[in-house]
Amino acid sequence: MSKRAAAAHFNISRDTVEKALAFSVPPGYRRTAPIKRPKLDGFTE
C-alpha cells in the first residue's frame, strides 16, 4: 500500500503517515511536563 493510499484509507495527512512509518515500533505516550500537585497536597490525607 502506498503512503498516499494509506493516508486516504485512514483519513489522515500524508505527513502523519510518514511520521508513523519512521518508527518500527510506536513510540508510546510520554508526558512533556511533570504532574502538577495541588497546593494543599501536604495538608490533605
C-alpha positions as CSV (number, residue, x, y, z in Angstrom):
1,M,0.0,0.0,0.0
2,S,1.4,3.4,-0.9
3,K,1.7,6.2,1.6
4,R,-0.9,8.2,-0.3
5,A,-3.4,5.3,-0.3
6,A,-2.7,4.7,3.5
7,A,-3.4,8.4,4.1
8,A,-6.7,8.2,2.2
9,H,-7.7,4.9,3.8
10,F,-7.2,6.2,7.4
11,N,-8.3,9.7,6.6
12,I,-5.0,11.3,7.9
13,S,-2.4,13.5,6.5
14,R,0.5,12.1,4.4
15,D,2.9,13.7,6.8
16,T,1.3,11.8,9.6
17,V,1.8,8.5,7.7
18,E,5.4,9.5,7.1
19,K,6.0,10.1,10.8
20,A,4.3,6.8,11.7
21,L,6.5,4.9,9.2
22,A,9.6,6.4,10.7
23,F,9.3,4.2,13.8
24,S,9.5,0.4,13.6
25,V,7.6,0.3,17.0
26,P,5.1,3.0,18.0
27,P,6.9,5.5,20.4
28,G,4.2,5.4,23.0
29,Y,2.9,8.2,25.2
30,R,5.4,10.4,27.1
31,R,4.4,13.3,29.3
32,T,6.1,16.6,28.4
33,A,5.7,18.2,31.8
34,P,5.6,16.6,35.3
35,I,2.3,16.2,37.0
36,K,1.3,19.3,38.9
37,R,0.4,18.7,42.5
38,P,-2.3,20.8,44.3
39,K,-1.0,23.5,46.7
40,L,-2.9,21.8,49.6
41,D,-1.4,18.4,48.9
42,G,0.6,18.5,52.2
43,F,-2.4,19.3,54.3
44,T,-4.8,16.7,52.9
45,E,-4.6,13.0,53.5
